Amino acid sequence: MQTVLAILSLLPIFLSVYFLIFQNIYGNGIRNNFGIDYLPPLNLDDTSLSLNVEFQPSMTKSNINEKRSLIFKLIDIDKNITYVPKLYTINILKNDFNNGKITEKVFLNGSFFSKKGTLILQFDSNKTNFINTNKEIHKYNIDKDHNDKVIRSDENGIIVIDKPHLDSGIYRLKVNVYLTNSTANVNNKDIILKFDSYLNLGNVLDLDMDIGKNDKRLTILSFNDKIVDYYYDQQSKKISFEIPFNYNMTRIEEGFSYIHMEIKIPDTFNDFFNAKEYSTTINGIVHSKISSTSVSVDRYSNSSIVTVHFILDSNSLFKLTKEREQHSEENSDMTIRFSLQPK
């Protein structure tokens, strides 16, 4: 075996080691990344190749129709150009939250080709913008049997995904990139670069605390997963919200889990904006008992908005998982609960 060292990606991921086995090269950038991931480059014949995968936009509102794209680029790091693969085979799994439990389900599985190298899987919730080139519709539907057929993009690298619908959540991408072997070595087989990564499509939620009054609107941003439950108690002025979370101790101990939430409070929402302090809890626990840095308040970046950040690193998530194991029933919902109220 030939050992290939990975470098740190542009987003913080851990240093990994990759192995070259015959004609296959493997690469794992397994960490929850927010909307974009530059997987550590793999060396192939003195050429450093990195897979760039990206959601555009990186955060979505569930109740609006918009084009959403998942973009794949194989980058030649040294020349700063897009490498043109012979083929992409892509298997995407999505965390599905149902009845309080998280399961991983097949989201998309297919073989794709883009003559420009950049592959754009375009999810059009309006279902009107199907690209037609030479009377051929470049379209994918998960319910159809494609018989292992390679779906070719249009001239711009776009393939329209008719189904499934792309919504906020955590996606696992297993991507095989096939490259033509230009050297006359072992049976002249194609070289396969194998990448494995988690990618997050964030969620934006606008909450009208007083129906019909936009000046009482708060915005919650989840960089990790879809906000599945939220509530505002007008009497106590307490905001509560939840996102799914898989309490997987192995991934947490390996440092592969990281949570970031934000609440944006406008100056028109006086009770919250003018509060000198806030009471904040995570899973019903006062945040300071988890970590003094798990909550921070930004009053200065924007004079008309106060932003409250909930940030949970691996140590904080380890404590929450231990607490859950000691005090929760086995069938309790797999979520993280946040709350905020002015003191």
C-alpha positions in Angstrom: 0.0 0.0 0.0 1.1 3.5 -0.7 0.2 6.0 2.0 -1.1 9.4 1.0 -1.3 12.2 3.5 -4.4 14.5 3.5 -4.1 18.2 4.2 -6.6 20.2 6.2 -9.6 21.4 4.1 -10.7 25.1 4.0 -13.3 24.3 6.5 -12.0 22.8 9.7 -11.8 19.1 9.3 -9.5 16.6 10.8 -6.3 15.4 9.2 -6.9 12.0 7.6 -4.8 9.3 6.0 -5.7 7.8 2.7 -4.6 4.6 1.0 -4.0 3.7 -2.6 -5.1 0.2 -3.3 -4.5 -1.0 -6.9 -6.5 1.4 -9.0 -8.8 2.9 -6.3 -8.0 5.9 -4.2 -10.1 6.5 -1.1 -10.7 9.8 0.7 -12.9 10.6 3.7 -13.8 14.1 4.8 -16.4 12.8 7.2 -17.5 15.8 9.3 -20.6 17.8 9.3 -19.7 20.8 7.0 -21.9 23.8 6.5 -23.0 24.0 2.9 -19.6 23.4 1.3 -16.8 20.9 1.6 -13.3 20.9 0.1 -12.3 17.3 0.6 -8.6 16.8 1.2 -6.7 16.4 -2.1 -5.5 13.0 -3.3 -2.2 12.6 -5.2 -2.5 11.0 -8.6 0.6 10.8 -10.8 2.0 13.9 -9.0 -1.4 15.7 -9.5 -3.3 16.8 -6.5 -7.0 16.4 -7.0 -9.6 17.7 -4.5 -13.4 17.2 -4.7 -15.4 20.3 -4.0 -19.1 19.8 -3.1 -21.4 22.7 -2.4 -25.0 23.5 -1.8 -26.3 26.7 -3.4 -27.8 28.4 -1.5 -26.2 27.0 1.7 -29.4 27.7 3.8 -33.0 27.5 2.7 -36.5 28.4 3.9 -38.7 25.4 3.7 -41.9 27.2 2.7 -40.6 28.9 -0.5 -40.0 27.7 -4.0 -36.6 28.3 -5.3 -33.8 26.6 -7.3 -31.4 24.7 -5.2 -28.3 23.1 -6.5 -25.7 20.6 -5.4 -22.4 21.2 -7.3 -19.5 18.8 -7.8 -16.1 19.9 -9.0 -12.9 17.9 -9.2 -10.1 20.5 -8.8 -6.5 20.2 -9.9 -5.0 22.1 -7.0 -1.6 22.9 -8.6 -3.1 24.3 -11.9 -6.3 25.7 -10.3 -8.5 24.2 -13.0 -11.5 21.9 -13.1 -10.5 18.3 -14.0 -13.0 16.6 -16.3 -13.8 13.1 -15.0 -15.0 10.2 -17.2 -17.9 9.7 -14.9 -19.4 10.5 -11.5 -21.3 7.9 -9.6 -23.1 9.5 -6.7 -24.9 7.8 -3.7 -26.6 10.3 -1.4 -28.1 9.3 2.0 -30.2 11.8 4.0 -31.0 11.8 7.7 -34.7 11.4 8.0 -36.5 12.5 11.2 -39.8 10.8 11.9 -41.6 10.0 15.1 -38.7 11.4 17.1 -36.2 9.1 15.5 -33.4 9.6 13.0 -32.8 7.1 10.2 -30.6 7.3 7.1 -32.4 6.8 3.8 -31.4 6.7 0.2 -31.9 10.2 -1.3 -30.3 9.8 -4.7 -28.3 7.2 -6.5 -27.1 7.5 -10.1 -24.3 7.9 -12.6 -23.7 11.3 -14.2 -21.4 12.9 -16.8 -20.6 16.5 -17.5 -18.3 17.4 -20.4 -17.2 20.5 -18.6 -16.2 18.6 -15.5 -18.4 20.7 -13.2 -21.6 18.7 -12.4 -24.7 20.7 -11.2 -27.6 18.7 -9.8 -30.4 21.3 -9.9 -33.5 20.8 -7.8 -36.3 23.1 -9.2 -39.3 23.1 -6.8 -41.3 25.0 -9.4 -40.9 22.1 -11.8 -40.9 24.4 -14.8 -37.2 24.9 -15.7 -36.4 21.7 -17.4 -33.4 22.1 -19.7 -33.9 21.0 -23.2 -30.9 20.6 -25.5 -31.2 18.9 -28.9 -34.7 17.8 -27.8 -33.3 15.8 -25.0 -34.4 16.5 -21.4 -31.5 16.1 -18.9 -33.5 15.0 -16.0 -33.4 12.6 -13.0 -36.2 11.1 -11.0 -35.5 8.8 -8.1 -38.7 6.8 -8.6 -37.6 5.8 -12.1 -35.4 2.8 -13.0 -32.5 4.2 -15.0 -31.0 0.8 -15.6 -27.5 2.0 -14.6 -27.7 4.4 -17.5 -25.4 7.4 -17.4 -27.3 10.7 -17.3 -25.5 13.3 -19.3 -25.8 17.0 -18.4 -26.7 19.8 -20.7 -23.9 22.1 -22.1 -23.7 24.0 -18.9 -23.2 20.9 -16.7 -26.8 20.9 -15.4 -29.0 17.9 -14.7 -32.5 18.8 -13.4 -33.6 16.6 -10.5 -37.4 16.1 -10.9 -37.5 14.1 -7.7 -36.6 14.1 -4.8 -37.2 17.5 -3.3 -34.1 19.1 -1.7 -34.8 20.3 1.8 -32.7 21.3 4.8 -30.9 18.5 6.6 -27.8 16.4 6.8 -26.6 14.5 3.7 -24.0 11.9 3.4 -22.3 11.9 0.0 -20.5 8.8 -1.3 -18.9 9.9 -4.6 -16.8 7.7 -7.0 -15.0 9.8 -9.6 -13.8 7.7 -12.6 -10.7 8.9 -14.4 -9.3 7.4 -17.6 -6.0 5.7 -17.0 -3.5 7.1 -19.4 -0.7 4.9 -18.3 -0.2 1.3 -19.6 -0.2 -0.3 -16.2 -2.4 -2.9 -14.5 -4.9 -4.0 -17.2 -5.3 -0.3 -18.2 -8.3 -0.1 -15.8 -10.0 3.2 -15.0 -8.7 4.9 -11.8 -11.4 5.5 -9.3 -11.2 8.3 -6.6 -13.6 7.5 -3.8 -14.8 10.3 -1.6 -17.0 10.2 1.5 -18.4 13.3 3.2 -21.2 14.7 5.2 -22.7 18.0 4.1 -25.3 20.2 5.8 -28.0 22.2 4.1 -29.0 24.8 6.7 -32.5 26.2 7.6 -33.9 29.7 8.1 -37.1 30.2 10.0 -38.9 33.5 10.4 -41.2 33.7 13.5 -43.9 36.3 13.8 -44.4 36.6 17.6 -47.5 38.8 17.1 -49.6 37.7 14.1 -49.7 40.4 11.4 -46.9 42.5 12.9 -43.6 42.2 11.2 -41.9 44.3 13.8 -42.3 41.3 16.2 -40.5 38.9 13.9 -37.5 36.9 15.0 -35.3 34.9 12.7 -33.7 31.5 13.7 -30.9 30.1 11.7 -29.8 26.5 11.9 -26.5 25.7 10.2 -27.0 22.0 10.8 -30.5 20.6 10.2 -34.1 21.5 9.8 -35.9 23.2 12.7 -38.6 20.7 13.5 -40.4 22.3 16.4 -40.6 25.9 17.8 -42.8 27.7 20.3 -43.2 31.2 21.8 -44.8 31.6 25.2 -46.0 35.2 25.4 -46.5 35.2 29.1 -43.0 34.1 30.0 -41.5 35.6 26.8 -39.7 32.3 26.2 -38.7 31.1 22.8 -38.1 27.3 22.3 -37.0 25.4 19.2 -35.5 22.0 18.3 -33.4 20.4 15.6 -32.8 16.6 15.1 -29.6 15.3 16.5 -28.1 11.8 16.4 -26.6 11.1 19.9 -23.9 8.9 18.4 -21.1 8.8 21.0 -18.5 7.4 18.5 -18.9 10.3 16.1 -18.9 12.8 19.0 -15.7 11.4 20.5 -14.0 11.5 17.1 -14.9 15.2 16.8 -17.2 14.8 13.9 -20.2 16.7 15.4 -20.6 20.5 15.8 -23.8 22.5 16.3 -24.3 26.2 15.4 -27.6 28.0 15.8 -28.4 31.7 15.7 -31.4 33.9 16.8 -31.6 37.4 15.3 -33.5 39.9 17.3 -34.5 43.2 15.7 -34.6 46.5 17.6 -38.4 46.6 17.1 -38.8 43.7 19.4 -38.1 45.8 22.5 -38.4 43.1 25.3 -35.7 41.0 23.7 -33.6 43.6 22.1 -33.1 45.8 25.2 -32.6 42.9 27.6 -29.3 43.2 29.4 -29.1 39.4 29.9 -30.8 36.3 28.7 -31.7 33.0 30.3 -30.6 30.3 27.9 -31.0 26.5 28.2 -30.0 23.5 26.1 -32.0 20.4 26.7 -33.4 22.1 29.7 -29.9 22.6 31.2 -28.6 26.1 31.9 -26.0 26.7 29.2 -23.2 27.6 31.6 -23.3 24.1 33.1 -22.5 22.7 29.7 -19.9 25.2 28.6 -19.4 28.9 29.3 -18.8 29.4 25.6 -21.9 27.5 24.4 -23.9 30.8 24.2 -22.6 34.2 23.1 -24.4 37.5 22.4 -23.4 39.8 19.6 -24.7 43.4 20.1 -22.2 45.2 17.9 -22.0 43.7 14.4 -25.3 45.3 13.5 -26.7 48.2 15.6 -30.3 47.2 14.8 -30.0 43.5 15.5 -28.9 41.5 18.5 -27.6 38.0 17.5 -27.5 35.2 20.0 -25.3 32.3 19.1 -25.6 28.7 20.4 -22.4 26.9 19.6 -21.8 23.3 20.7 -18.4 21.6 20.2 -17.6 18.0 20.7 -17.0 18.4 24.5 -20.4 20.1 24.9 -22.2 17.4 22.9 -20.4 14.7 24.9 -21.8 16.2 28.1 -25.3 16.4 26.6 -25.1 12.8 25.4 -24.0 11.6 28.9 -26.8 13.6 30.5 -29.3 12.1 28.1 -28.1 8.6 28.8 -28.5 9.1 32.6 -31.8 10.8 32.7 -33.8 10.1 29.6 -35.9 7.2 28.5 -34.6 5.1 25.6 -37.5 6.2 23.4 -37.0 9.9 24.0 -36.9 12.1 20.8 -33.5 12.5 19.1 -33.4 16.3 19.2 -31.5 19.1 20.8 -33.8 21.7 22.5 -32.9 25.3 22.8 -34.6 28.1 24.8 -34.1 31.8 25.2 -35.8 34.5 27.3 -34.9 37.9 28.6 -34.0 38.1 32.3 
